[in-house]
Amino acid sequence: MITRRRFGALAASALSLPLVARAAHGQQMRDGKLHLRFAIAPVRPTPAITIKEFEPVFRYLAGELGATYELVSPESWAAVSVAMSNGHVDVGWLGPWGYVLANQRVGTEVIATAKYRGKPFYHAIIEGRPGLPIKTFPQDAKGMKLSLSDQGNTSGWLIPYAFLVKSGVDPREYFQLREGATFGNNVSMIQQGLIDLGSNMDRGRYGMIEAGEMDPAKVVVYWTSQELPNDAICVPKGFDPALKAKIRDILVSLPEDKAQVLMGSGYNGFVPATHADYGIIEEAGRVTGKLKS
């Protein structure tokens, strides 16, 4: 097993991997065993923390398949989508928006959705310094310093940006806008008073509070989105159908108590998923002009 802590410049160049043989259906083989390349988006503040908390579930999946594996986590949510599109990942844990982009570009297929606290959905949120004169967002927030995540991030960029556009707001004109920060960066800047508002997701907020990385008295929620489908477990177009079915069945059959042990805090399993489950994400992509109508 090889674990890589950083994805580096994956979005700009191919992931360098050892030379291995390939089975007839296109999957890699190493020492006579199936070899799988896993990637997980940064669902925690850093790639290192993400790998530490979630590697057990990937190790379990590989073990059930009798496979060897390697696991990477990128610096950005978009990087896994790019890696899937470029054929450098066999099984990817993508954000909803990253999945929709990869599906549109190269036919990446979702097979399962992650559960968080027993539910396959979550919410995007806008947090900020306490005491801001905001009763209604965005109407009461004009001119404030707003930090959104990179444009491959569902709850950190796509959903709040689409909401603002649908509200008749041009985010770049209405706010002092900056983009590209991680959720951890946004929380840190809010707590330091460097920005007024920043994007996050409720899952991330819960995790940061539990880990002692956020003081909820210093970072309050000013806006919450409608329900969004949780992260997508995906395989590339043309992936071996029998192996795809095995992976899906292993994941969705995990009991919640066992899944909780294998996954990061709050995450406790998977449910089967199809592309239709991510329709709300596609709509937001069209609203922002990132997807064609």
C-alpha positions as protocol buffer text, in pm:
chain_id: "A"
residue {
  index: 1
  type: MET
  ca { x: 0 y: 0 z: 0 }
}
residue {
  index: 2
  type: ILE
  ca { x: 125 y: 347 z: -89 }
}
residue {
  index: 3
  type: THR
  ca { x: -25 y: 656 z: 74 }
}
residue {
  index: 4
  type: ARG
  ca { x: 44 y: 1002 z: -65 }
}
residue {
  index: 5
  type: ARG
  ca { x: -26 y: 1304 z: 149 }
}
residue {
  index: 6
  type: ARG
  ca { x: -42 y: 1565 z: -123 }
}
residue {
  index: 7
  type: PHE
  ca { x: -172 y: 1583 z: -477 }
}
residue {
  index: 8
  type: GLY
  ca { x: 60 y: 1872 z: -570 }
}
residue {
  index: 9
  type: ALA
  ca { x: 2 y: 1991 z: -923 }
}
residue {
  index: 10
  type: LEU
  ca { x: -244 y: 1716 z: -1015 }
}
residue {
  index: 11
  type: ALA
  ca { x: -487 y: 1959 z: -1172 }
}
residue {
  index: 12
  type: ALA
  ca { x: -217 y: 2067 z: -1415 }
}
residue {
  index: 13
  type: SER
  ca { x: -29 y: 1747 z: -1480 }
}
residue {
  index: 14
  type: ALA
  ca { x: -73 y: 1370 z: -1476 }
}
residue {
  index: 15
  type: LEU
  ca { x: -37 y: 1181 z: -1152 }
}
residue {
  index: 16
  type: SER
  ca { x: 291 y: 990 z: -1157 }
}
residue {
  index: 17
  type: LEU
  ca { x: 234 y: 622 z: -1075 }
}
residue {
  index: 18
  type: PRO
  ca { x: 451 y: 309 z: -1084 }
}
residue {
  index: 19
  type: LEU
  ca { x: 435 y: 105 z: -1401 }
}
residue {
  index: 20
  type: VAL
  ca { x: 198 y: -189 z: -1351 }
}
residue {
  index: 21
  type: ALA
  ca { x: 30 y: -447 z: -1569 }
}
residue {
  index: 22
  type: ARG
  ca { x: -335 y: -415 z: -1670 }
}
residue {
  index: 23
  type: ALA
  ca { x: -605 y: -676 z: -1668 }
}
residue {
  index: 24
  type: ALA
  ca { x: -817 y: -732 z: -1978 }
}
residue {
  index: 25
  type: HIS
  ca { x: -1093 y: -502 z: -1851 }
}
residue {
  index: 26
  type: GLY
  ca { x: -845 y: -216 z: -1799 }
}
residue {
  index: 27
  type: GLN
  ca { x: -791 y: -240 z: -1423 }
}
residue {
  index: 28
  type: GLN
  ca { x: -434 y: -240 z: -1295 }
}
residue {
  index: 29
  type: MET
  ca { x: -276 y: -557 z: -1159 }
}
residue {
  index: 30
  type: ARG
  ca { x: 19 y: -568 z: -923 }
}
residue {
  index: 31
  type: ASP
  ca { x: 190 y: -893 z: -819 }
}
residue {
  index: 32
  type: GLY
  ca { x: -106 y: -1085 z: -950 }
}
residue {
  index: 33
  type: LYS
  ca { x: -360 y: -885 z: -751 }
}
residue {
  index: 34
  type: LEU
  ca { x: -606 y: -616 z: -850 }
}
residue {
  index: 35
  type: HIS
  ca { x: -457 y: -273 z: -774 }
}
residue {
  index: 36
  type: LEU
  ca { x: -690 y: 20 z: -713 }
}
residue {
  index: 37
  type: ARG
  ca { x: -610 y: 390 z: -710 }
}
residue {
  index: 38
  type: PHE
  ca { x: -833 y: 571 z: -462 }
}
residue {
  index: 39
  type: ALA
  ca { x: -870 y: 947 z: -421 }
}
residue {
  index: 40
  type: ILE
  ca { x: -1071 y: 1143 z: -168 }
}
residue {
  index: 41
  type: ALA
  ca { x: -1155 y: 1513 z: -177 }
}
residue {
  index: 42
  type: PRO
  ca { x: -1040 y: 1724 z: 122 }
}
residue {
  index: 43
  type: VAL
  ca { x: -1340 y: 1668 z: 348 }
}
residue {
  index: 44
  type: ARG
  ca { x: -1125 y: 1774 z: 642 }
}
residue {
  index: 45
  type: PRO
  ca { x: -917 y: 2094 z: 680 }
}
residue {
  index: 46
  type: THR
  ca { x: -602 y: 1933 z: 535 }
}
residue {
  index: 47
  type: PRO
  ca { x: -521 y: 1637 z: 307 }
}
residue {
  index: 48
  type: ALA
  ca { x: -319 y: 1474 z: 588 }
}
residue {
  index: 49
  type: ILE
  ca { x: -614 y: 1483 z: 828 }
}
residue {
  index: 50
  type: THR
  ca { x: -847 y: 1359 z: 556 }
}
residue {
  index: 51
  type: ILE
  ca { x: -629 y: 1057 z: 482 }
}
residue {
  index: 52
  type: LYS
  ca { x: -577 y: 978 z: 850 }
}
residue {
  index: 53
  type: GLU
  ca { x: -951 y: 970 z: 917 }
}
residue {
  index: 54
  type: PHE
  ca { x: -1075 y: 801 z: 600 }
}
residue {
  index: 55
  type: GLU
  ca { x: -803 y: 558 z: 496 }
}
residue {
  index: 56
  type: PRO
  ca { x: -959 y: 277 z: 707 }
}
residue {
  index: 57
  type: VAL
  ca { x: -1271 y: 262 z: 486 }
}
residue {
  index: 58
  type: PHE
  ca { x: -1060 y: 241 z: 170 }
}
residue {
  index: 59
  type: ARG
  ca { x: -839 y: -24 z: 332 }
}
residue {
  index: 60
  type: TYR
  ca { x: -1153 y: -219 z: 420 }
}
residue {
  index: 61
  type: LEU
  ca { x: -1287 y: -193 z: 64 }
}
residue {
  index: 62
  type: ALA
  ca { x: -956 y: -310 z: -85 }
}
residue {
  index: 63
  type: GLY
  ca { x: -941 y: -595 z: 163 }
}
residue {
  index: 64
  type: GLU
  ca { x: -1291 y: -714 z: 74 }
}
residue {
  index: 65
  type: LEU
  ca { x: -1188 y: -714 z: -292 }
}
residue {
  index: 66
  type: GLY
  ca { x: -855 y: -885 z: -228 }
}
residue {
  index: 67
  type: ALA
  ca { x: -680 y: -584 z: -384 }
}
residue {
  index: 68
  type: THR
  ca { x: -377 y: -369 z: -315 }
}
residue {
  index: 69
  type: TYR
  ca { x: -433 y: 6 z: -319 }
}
residue {
  index: 70
  type: GLU
  ca { x: -298 y: 354 z: -290 }
}
residue {
  index: 71
  type: LEU
  ca { x: -480 y: 657 z: -157 }
}
residue {
  index: 72
  type: VAL
  ca { x: -431 y: 1026 z: -231 }
}
residue {
  index: 73
  type: SER
  ca { x: -603 y: 1342 z: -113 }
}
residue {
  index: 74
  type: PRO
  ca { x: -572 y: 1671 z: -304 }
}
residue {
  index: 75
  type: GLU
  ca { x: -538 y: 2029 z: -192 }
}
residue {
  index: 76
  type: SER
  ca { x: -860 y: 2124 z: -375 }
}
residue {
  index: 77
  type: TRP
  ca { x: -1196 y: 1965 z: -445 }
}
residue {
  index: 78
  type: ALA
  ca { x: -1149 y: 2019 z: -818 }
}
residue {
  index: 79
  type: ALA
  ca { x: -833 y: 1808 z: -832 }
}
residue {
  index: 80
  type: VAL
  ca { x: -1010 y: 1474 z: -783 }
}
residue {
  index: 81
  type: SER
  ca { x: -1251 y: 1560 z: -1064 }
}
residue {
  index: 82
  type: VAL
  ca { x: -956 y: 1637 z: -1291 }
}
residue {
  index: 83
  type: ALA
  ca { x: -784 y: 1313 z: -1191 }
}
residue {
  index: 84
  type: MET
  ca { x: -1098 y: 1113 z: -1266 }
}
residue {
  index: 85
  type: SER
  ca { x: -1131 y: 1289 z: -1600 }
}
residue {
  index: 86
  type: ASN
  ca { x: -768 y: 1210 z: -1687 }
}
residue {
  index: 87
  type: GLY
  ca { x: -797 y: 841 z: -1598 }
}
residue {
  index: 88
  type: HIS
  ca { x: -562 y: 854 z: -1296 }
}
residue {
  index: 89
  type: VAL
  ca { x: -816 y: 736 z: -1037 }
}
residue {
  index: 90
  type: ASP
  ca { x: -1022 y: 416 z: -1024 }
}
residue {
  index: 91
  type: VAL
  ca { x: -1252 y: 503 z: -734 }
}
residue {
  index: 92
  type: GLY
  ca { x: -1297 y: 866 z: -633 }
}
residue {
  index: 93
  type: TRP
  ca { x: -1471 y: 1036 z: -343 }
}
residue {
  index: 94
  type: LEU
  ca { x: -1579 y: 1355 z: -516 }
}
residue {
  index: 95
  type: GLY
  ca { x: -1772 y: 1656 z: -402 }
}
residue {
  index: 96
  type: PRO
  ca { x: -2114 y: 1678 z: -572 }
}
residue {
  index: 97
  type: TRP
  ca { x: -2001 y: 1955 z: -808 }
}
residue {
  index: 98
  type: GLY
  ca { x: -1679 y: 1778 z: -893 }
}
residue {
  index: 99
  type: TYR
  ca { x: -1880 y: 1470 z: -981 }
}
residue {
  index: 100
  type: VAL
  ca { x: -2122 y: 1662 z: -1205 }
}
residue {
  index: 101
  type: LEU
  ca { x: -1830 y: 1826 z: -1389 }
}
residue {
  index: 102
  type: ALA
  ca { x: -1652 y: 1494 z: -1436 }
}
residue {
  index: 103
  type: ASN
  ca { x: -1977 y: 1333 z: -1553 }
}
residue {
  index: 104
  type: GLN
  ca { x: -2032 y: 1604 z: -1813 }
}
residue {
  index: 105
  type: ARG
  ca { x: -1673 y: 1599 z: -1936 }
}
residue {
  index: 106
  type: VAL
  ca { x: -1597 y: 1228 z: -1953 }
}
residue {
  index: 107
  type: GLY
  ca { x: -1898 y: 1033 z: -1829 }
}
residue {
  index: 108
  type: THR
  ca { x: -1777 y: 964 z: -1475 }
}
residue {
  index: 109
  type: GLU
  ca { x: -2043 y: 756 z: -1299 }
}
residue {
  index: 110
  type: VAL
  ca { x: -2171 y: 787 z: -942 }
}
residue {
  index: 111
  type: ILE
  ca { x: -2242 y: 457 z: -765 }
}
residue {
  index: 112
  type: ALA
  ca { x: -2300 y: 566 z: -405 }
}
residue {
  index: 113
  type: THR
  ca { x: -2352 y: 870 z: -184 }
}
residue {
  index: 114
  type: ALA
  ca { x: -2185 y: 909 z: 154 }
}
residue {
  index: 115
  type: LYS
  ca { x: -2403 y: 935 z: 465 }
}
residue {
  index: 116
  type: TYR
  ca { x: -2333 y: 1191 z: 736 }
}
residue {
  index: 117
  type: ARG
  ca { x: -2506 y: 1140 z: 1069 }
}
residue {
  index: 118
  type: GLY
  ca { x: -2729 y: 887 z: 897 }
}
residue {
  index: 119
  type: LYS
  ca { x: -2837 y: 1117 z: 613 }
}
residue {
  index: 120
  type: PRO
  ca { x: -2721 y: 1130 z: 248 }
}
residue {
  index: 121
  type: PHE
  ca { x: -2755 y: 1508 z: 232 }
}
residue {
  index: 122
  type: TYR
  ca { x: -2601 y: 1820 z: 385 }
}
residue {
  index: 123
  type: HIS
  ca { x: -2616 y: 2201 z: 357 }
}
residue {
  index: 124
  type: ALA
  ca { x: -2393 y: 2481 z: 234 }
}
residue {
  index: 125
  type: ILE
  ca { x: -2357 y: 2765 z: 483 }
}
residue {
  index: 126
  type: ILE
  ca { x: -2223 y: 3118 z: 503 }
}
residue {
  index: 127
  type: GLU
  ca { x: -2055 y: 3189 z: 835 }
}
residue {
  index: 128
  type: GLY
  ca { x: -1922 y: 3513 z: 972 }
}
residue {
  index: 129
  type: ARG
  ca { x: -1812 y: 3722 z: 1264 }
}
residue {
  index: 130
  type: PRO
  ca { x: -2073 y: 3748 z: 1540 }
}
residue {
  index: 131
  type: GLY
  ca { x: -2264 y: 4071 z: 1569 }
}
residue {
  index: 132
  type: LEU
  ca { x: -2281 y: 4159 z: 1201 }
}
residue {
  index: 133
  type: PRO
  ca { x: -2599 y: 4355 z: 1115 }
}
residue {
  index: 134
  type: ILE
  ca { x: -2735 y: 4074 z: 897 }
}
residue {
  index: 135
  type: LYS
  ca { x: -3097 y: 3971 z: 942 }
}
residue {
  index: 136
  type: THR
  ca { x: -3140 y: 3863 z: 580 }
}
residue {
  index: 137
  type: PHE
  ca { x: -2859 y: 3736 z: 357 }
}
residue {
  index: 138
  type: PRO
  ca { x: -2748 y: 3871 z: 114 }
}
residue {
  index: 139
  type: GLN
  ca { x: -2959 y: 4186 z: 136 }
}
residue {
  index: 140
  type: ASP
  ca { x: -2796 y: 4306 z: 460 }
}
residue {
  index: 141
  type: ALA
  ca { x: -2442 y: 4209 z: 365 }
}
residue {
  index: 142
  type: LYS
  ca { x: -2364 y: 4447 z: 78 }
}
residue {
  index: 143
  type: GLY
  ca { x: -2003 y: 4565 z: 72 }
}
residue {
  index: 144
  type: MET
  ca { x: -1880 y: 4309 z: 324 }
}
residue {
  index: 145
  type: LYS
  ca { x: -1567 y: 4098 z: 282 }
}
residue {
  index: 146
  type: LEU
  ca { x: -1681 y: 3757 z: 156 }
}
residue {
  index: 147
  type: SER
  ca { x: -1447 y: 3463 z: 98 }
}
residue {
  index: 148
  type: LEU
  ca { x: -1559 y: 3169 z: -116 }
}
residue {
  index: 149
  type: SER
  ca { x: -1370 y: 2849 z: -186 }
}
residue {
  index: 150
  type: ASP
  ca { x: -1226 y: 2732 z: -518 }
}
residue {
  index: 151
  type: GLN
  ca { x: -1467 y: 2702 z: -809 }
}
residue {
  index: 152
  type: GLY
  ca { x: -1460 y: 2322 z: -790 }
}
residue {
  index: 153
  type: ASN
  ca { x: -1613 y: 2327 z: -443 }
}
residue {
  index: 154
  type: THR
  ca { x: -1988 y: 2258 z: -417 }
}
residue {
  index: 155
  type: SER
  ca { x: -2086 y: 2421 z: -88 }
}
residue {
  index: 156
  type: GLY
  ca { x: -1787 y: 2653 z: -79 }
}
residue {
  index: 157
  type: TRP
  ca { x: -1847 y: 2816 z: -416 }
}
residue {
  index: 158
  type: LEU
  ca { x: -2111 y: 2674 z: -650 }
}
residue {
  index: 159
  type: ILE
  ca { x: -2418 y: 2671 z: -427 }
}
residue {
  index: 160
  type: PRO
  ca { x: -2369 y: 3011 z: -256 }
}
residue {
  index: 161
  type: TYR
  ca { x: -2266 y: 3171 z: -586 }
}
residue {
  index: 162
  type: ALA
  ca { x: -2575 y: 3031 z: -760 }
}
residue {
  index: 163
  type: PHE
  ca { x: -2793 y: 3149 z: -473 }
}
residue {
  index: 164
  type: LEU
  ca { x: -2653 y: 3501 z: -500 }
}
residue {
  index: 165
  type: VAL
  ca { x: -2706 y: 3510 z: -878 }
}
residue {
  index: 166
  type: LYS
  ca { x: -3065 y: 3390 z: -839 }
}
residue {
  index: 167
  type: SER
  ca { x: -3113 y: 3661 z: -575 }
}
residue {
  index: 168
  type: GLY
  ca { x: -3019 y: 3922 z: -834 }
}
residue {
  index: 169
  type: VAL
  ca { x: -2673 y: 3984 z: -692 }
}
residue {
  index: 170
  type: ASP
  ca { x: -2344 y: 4001 z: -884 }
}
residue {
  index: 171
  type: PRO
  ca { x: -2109 y: 3864 z: -616 }
}
residue {
  index: 172
  type: ARG
  ca { x: -1805 y: 4039 z: -761 }
}
residue {
  index: 173
  type: GLU
  ca { x: -1975 y: 4377 z: -748 }
}
residue {
  index: 174
  type: TYR
  ca { x: -2186 y: 4334 z: -436 }
}
residue {
  index: 175
  type: PHE
  ca { x: -1911 y: 4212 z: -202 }
}
residue {
  index: 176
  type: GLN
  ca { x: -1541 y: 4254 z: -147 }
}
residue {
  index: 177
  type: LEU
  ca { x: -1502 y: 3906 z: -289 }
}
residue {
  index: 178
  type: ARG
  ca { x: -1209 y: 3670 z: -269 }
}
residue {
  index: 179
  type: GLU
  ca { x: -1201 y: 3310 z: -393 }
}
residue {
  index: 180
  type: GLY
  ca { x: -990 y: 2998 z: -352 }
}
residue {
  index: 181
  type: ALA
  ca { x: -974 y: 2956 z: 25 }
}
residue {
  index: 182
  type: THR
  ca { x: -1027 y: 2625 z: 199 }
}
residue {
  index: 183
  type: PHE
  ca { x: -1297 y: 2596 z: 463 }
}
residue {
  index: 184
  type: GLY
  ca { x: -1025 y: 2592 z: 727 }
}
residue {
  index: 185
  type: ASN
  ca { x: -879 y: 2915 z: 583 }
}
residue {
  index: 186
  type: ASN
  ca { x: -1222 y: 3081 z: 589 }
}
residue {
  index: 187
  type: VAL
  ca { x: -1283 y: 2988 z: 951 }
}
residue {
  index: 188
  type: SER
  ca { x: -937 y: 3105 z: 1051 }
}
residue {
  index: 189
  type: MET
  ca { x: -980 y: 3440 z: 873 }
}
residue {
  index: 190
  type: ILE
  ca { x: -1321 y: 3493 z: 1033 }
}
residue {
  index: 191
  type: GLN
  ca { x: -1185 y: 3419 z: 1381 }
}
residue {
  index: 192
  type: GLN
  ca { x: -894 y: 3658 z: 1318 }
}
residue {
  index: 193
  type: GLY
  ca { x: -1127 y: 3932 z: 1194 }
}
residue {
  index: 194
  type: LEU
  ca { x: -967 y: 3940 z: 848 }
}
residue {
  index: 195
  type: ILE
  ca { x: -1298 y: 3882 z: 665 }
}
residue {
  index: 196
  type: ASP
  ca { x: -1663 y: 3930 z: 751 }
}
residue {
  index: 197
  type: LEU
  ca { x: -1810 y: 3622 z: 588 }
}
residue {
  index: 198
  type: GLY
  ca { x: -1688 y: 3289 z: 452 }
}
residue {
  index: 199
  type: SER
  ca { x: -1835 y: 2978 z: 293 }
}
residue {
  index: 200
  type: ASN
  ca { x: -1843 y: 2637 z: 458 }
}
residue {
  index: 201
  type: MET
  ca { x: -2068 y: 2331 z: 486 }
}
residue {
  index: 202
  type: ASP
  ca { x: -2254 y: 2215 z: 794 }
}
residue {
  index: 203
  type: ARG
  ca { x: -2058 y: 1886 z: 795 }
}
residue {
  index: 204
  type: GLY
  ca { x: -1734 y: 2081 z: 800 }
}
residue {
  index: 205
  type: ARG
  ca { x: -1859 y: 2309 z: 1076 }
}
residue {
  index: 206
  type: TYR
  ca { x: -1957 y: 2017 z: 1298 }
}
residue {
  index: 207
  type: GLY
  ca { x: -1623 y: 1848 z: 1237 }
}
residue {
  index: 208
  type: MET
  ca { x: -1419 y: 2159 z: 1315 }
}
residue {
  index: 209
  type: ILE
  ca { x: -1611 y: 2225 z: 1635 }
}
residue {
  index: 210
  type: GLU
  ca { x: -1567 y: 1864 z: 1749 }
}
residue {
  index: 211
  type: ALA
  ca { x: -1195 y: 1880 z: 1668 }
}
residue {
  index: 212
  type: GLY
  ca { x: -1150 y: 2208 z: 1856 }
}
residue {
  index: 213
  type: GLU
  ca { x: -1057 y: 2392 z: 1536 }
}
residue {
  index: 214
  type: MET
  ca { x: -1346 y: 2639 z: 1558 }
}
residue {
  index: 215
  type: ASP
  ca { x: -1495 y: 2841 z: 1841 }
}
residue {
  index: 216
  type: PRO
  ca { x: -1869 y: 2849 z: 1759 }
}
residue {
  index: 217
  type: ALA
  ca { x: -1902 y: 3169 z: 1959 }
}
residue {
  index: 218
  type: LYS
  ca { x: -1664 y: 3340 z: 1718 }
}
residue {
  index: 219
  type: VAL
  ca { x: -1806 y: 3196 z: 1395 }
}
residue {
  index: 220
  type: VAL
  ca { x: -2184 y: 3212 z: 1350 }
}
residue {
  index: 221
  type: VAL
  ca { x: -2408 y: 3099 z: 1062 }
}
residue {
  index: 222
  type: TYR
  ca { x: -2587 y: 3367 z: 858 }
}
residue {
  index: 223
  type: TRP
  ca { x: -2723 y: 3157 z: 569 }
}
residue {
  index: 224
  type: THR
  ca { x: -2809 y: 2791 z: 510 }
}
residue {
  index: 225
  type: SER
  ca { x: -2887 y: 2633 z: 173 }
}
residue {
  index: 226
  type: GLN
  ca { x: -3153 y: 2378 z: 89 }
}
residue {
  index: 227
  type: GLU
  ca { x: -3064 y: 2008 z: 117 }
}
residue {
  index: 228
  type: LEU
  ca { x: -2779 y: 1898 z: -110 }
}
residue {
  index: 229
  type: PRO
  ca { x: -2675 y: 1543 z: -200 }
}
residue {
  index: 230
  type: ASN
  ca { x: -2367 y: 1435 z: -8 }
}
residue {
  index: 231
  type: ASP
  ca { x: -2033 y: 1349 z: -165 }
}
residue {
  index: 232
  type: ALA
  ca { x: -2032 y: 1105 z: -455 }
}
residue {
  index: 233
  type: ILE
  ca { x: -1839 y: 780 z: -475 }
}
residue {
  index: 234
  type: CYS
  ca { x: -1753 y: 749 z: -844 }
}
residue {
  index: 235
  type: VAL
  ca { x: -1586 y: 531 z: -1105 }
}
residue {
  index: 236
  type: PRO
  ca { x: -1470 y: 624 z: -1455 }
}
residue {
  index: 237
  type: LYS
  ca { x: -1680 y: 566 z: -1765 }
}
residue {
  index: 238
  type: GLY
  ca { x: -1627 y: 214 z: -1895 }
}
residue {
  index: 239
  type: PHE
  ca { x: -1527 y: 77 z: -1553 }
}
residue {
  index: 240
  type: ASP
  ca { x: -1565 y: -300 z: -1526 }
}
residue {
  index: 241
  type: PRO
  ca { x: -1939 y: -357 z: -1454 }
}
residue {
  index: 242
  type: ALA
  ca { x: -1888 y: -656 z: -1225 }
}
residue {
  index: 243
  type: LEU
  ca { x: -1622 y: -477 z: -1019 }
}
residue {
  index: 244
  type: LYS
  ca { x: -1836 y: -163 z: -1005 }
}
residue {
  index: 245
  type: ALA
  ca { x: -2126 y: -364 z: -864 }
}
residue {
  index: 246
  type: LYS
  ca { x: -1901 y: -530 z: -605 }
}
residue {
  index: 247
  type: ILE
  ca { x: -1765 y: -195 z: -487 }
}
residue {
  index: 248
  type: ARG
  ca { x: -2114 y: -48 z: -458 }
}
residue {
  index: 249
  type: ASP
  ca { x: -2249 y: -350 z: -271 }
}
residue {
  index: 250
  type: ILE
  ca { x: -1959 y: -357 z: -25 }
}
residue {
  index: 251
  type: LEU
  ca { x: -2003 y: 10 z: 57 }
}
residue {
  index: 252
  type: VAL
  ca { x: -2381 y: 25 z: 87 }
}
residue {
  index: 253
  type: SER
  ca { x: -2396 y: -295 z: 294 }
}
residue {
  index: 254
  type: LEU
  ca { x: -2175 y: -146 z: 567 }
}
residue {
  index: 255
  type: PRO
  ca { x: -2374 y: -121 z: 893 }
}
residue {
  index: 256
  type: GLU
  ca { x: -2375 y: 231 z: 1035 }
}
residue {
  index: 257
  type: ASP
  ca { x: -2188 y: 132 z: 1352 }
}
residue {
  index: 258
  type: LYS
  ca { x: -1907 y: -34 z: 1157 }
}
residue {
  index: 259
  type: ALA
  ca { x: -1894 y: 246 z: 902 }
}
residue {
  index: 260
  type: GLN
  ca { x: -1862 y: 500 z: 1184 }
}
residue {
  index: 261
  type: VAL
  ca { x: -1547 y: 323 z: 1304 }
}
residue {
  index: 262
  type: LEU
  ca { x: -1396 y: 316 z: 953 }
}
residue {
  index: 263
  type: MET
  ca { x: -1480 y: 675 z: 856 }
}
residue {
  index: 264
  type: GLY
  ca { x: -1417 y: 1026 z: 985 }
}
residue {
  index: 265
  type: SER
  ca { x: -1631 y: 1160 z: 1266 }
}
residue {
  index: 266
  type: GLY
  ca { x: -1995 y: 1195 z: 1167 }
}
residue {
  index: 267
  type: TYR
  ca { x: -1975 y: 984 z: 852 }
}
residue {
  index: 268
  type: ASN
  ca { x: -2146 y: 648 z: 887 }
}
residue {
  index: 269
  type: GLY
  ca { x: -2204 y: 471 z: 559 }
}
residue {
  index: 270
  type: PHE
  ca { x: -2332 y: 495 z: 205 }
}
residue {
  index: 271
  type: VAL
  ca { x: -2652 y: 467 z: 3 }
}
residue {
  index: 272
  type: PRO
  ca { x: -2686 y: 367 z: -365 }
}
residue {
  index: 273
  type: ALA
  ca { x: -2694 y: 666 z: -598 }
}
residue {
  index: 274
  type: THR
  ca { x: -2766 y: 760 z: -958 }
}
residue {
  index: 275
  type: HIS
  ca { x: -2700 y: 1070 z: -1161 }
}
residue {
  index: 276
  type: ALA
  ca { x: -3056 y: 1196 z: -1106 }
}
residue {
  index: 277
  type: ASP
  ca { x: -2979 y: 1241 z: -735 }
}
residue {
  index: 278
  type: TYR
  ca { x: -2746 y: 1527 z: -830 }
}
residue {
  index: 279
  type: GLY
  ca { x: -2994 y: 1727 z: -1039 }
}
residue {
  index: 280
  type: ILE
  ca { x: -2989 y: 2023 z: -797 }
}
residue {
  index: 281
  type: ILE
  ca { x: -2614 y: 2050 z: -849 }
}
residue {
  index: 282
  type: GLU
  ca { x: -2654 y: 2053 z: -1227 }
}
residue {
  index: 283
  type: GLU
  ca { x: -2910 y: 2333 z: -1196 }
}
residue {
  index: 284
  type: ALA
  ca { x: -2667 y: 2543 z: -993 }
}
residue {
  index: 285
  type: GLY
  ca { x: -2402 y: 2480 z: -1257 }
}
residue {
  index: 286
  type: ARG
  ca { x: -2632 y: 2621 z: -1524 }
}
residue {
  index: 287
  type: VAL
  ca { x: -2725 y: 2921 z: -1310 }
}
residue {
  index: 288
  type: THR
  ca { x: -2358 y: 3012 z: -1267 }
}
residue {
  index: 289
  type: GLY
  ca { x: -2286 y: 2959 z: -1634 }
}
residue {
  index: 290
  type: LYS
  ca { x: -2044 y: 2675 z: -1565 }
}
residue {
  index: 291
  type: LEU
  ca { x: -2265 y: 2421 z: -1741 }
}
residue {
  index: 292
  type: LYS
  ca { x: -2443 y: 2461 z: -2072 }
}
residue {
  index: 293
  type: SER
  ca { x: -2822 y: 2467 z: -2057 }
}
